[in-house]
Amino acid sequence: MPIIVNLDVMLAKRKMRSNELAERIGITTANLSILKTGKAKAIRFSTLELICEILECQPGDIMEYEKEEE
């Protein structure tokens, strides 16, 4: 998938555990894990907004686009 999720990098920079972030944004740790591993098919803007608010970052800090090779 051409969208790379770097959520684990931001969590490490903020010295926060996944379960703490999941609790603060109101999702299960299983769903956060799906997002972190890049297996999620979509993310709600409201969830993305909360992640950015809590981690004090921009969406581009936790996601990037990488063109697939043809």
N, C-alpha and C positions, 0 to 999 in steps of 0.2 A: 504494500500500500504506500502511495507516495506521501502520505501525511505521517510524520514522525512525531511521537509524543515524548517530550522530555520532562514530564512531570516529576519523575524520580530525581532528576538533576536539581530542580527548583526546591523540592522537599529537602534534599541534602544541604543546599545553600542556606535554607531557612532553619535548618536543624529541627525539622518537624517529622514526625512519624506518619505513615499512611493512615493508621487508625485514628489519629488525632484529626487529620484533615477530613477524613470521611465523616467523623462525628460532627465536626463544625459545619460542614456543608449539607449534612442531612442525607447522606447516601450510605449504603452498606460498604464495608471494606471489600467485599467481592466485586461490587460494581466499580469501585475505584481501581481495583486491580485490573479489571477488564480495560478501563481507560488507560491506565499506566502502560499496559503491555501492547497497546495499539490495536486491540481486538474489537474495540467499540466501533459500531457503524455510524454513530451520531453522538452529539453532545448537545444538551439544551444550552441556550445562551445564558439562561439564569444560573445554571450550574457553573458554566465557564466564568461568569461574572463573579460568583462567590469564590471560586478558586483564586481568581486574580486578586480579589479584595483581601482574602486571608493571607495569600502568599506575597502580597504587595508586588505584583508583576503585571506584565502585559500578556495578552494571548500569544504573541509571537515568542515570548520567553519559554512557553511550555509546548508550543507546536511549531512545526516547520514543514514546508513542502519540499519534497525531493523528487525531481522528475524521474520517472522510470525509464530505464534504458530500453530502447526498441530492439 
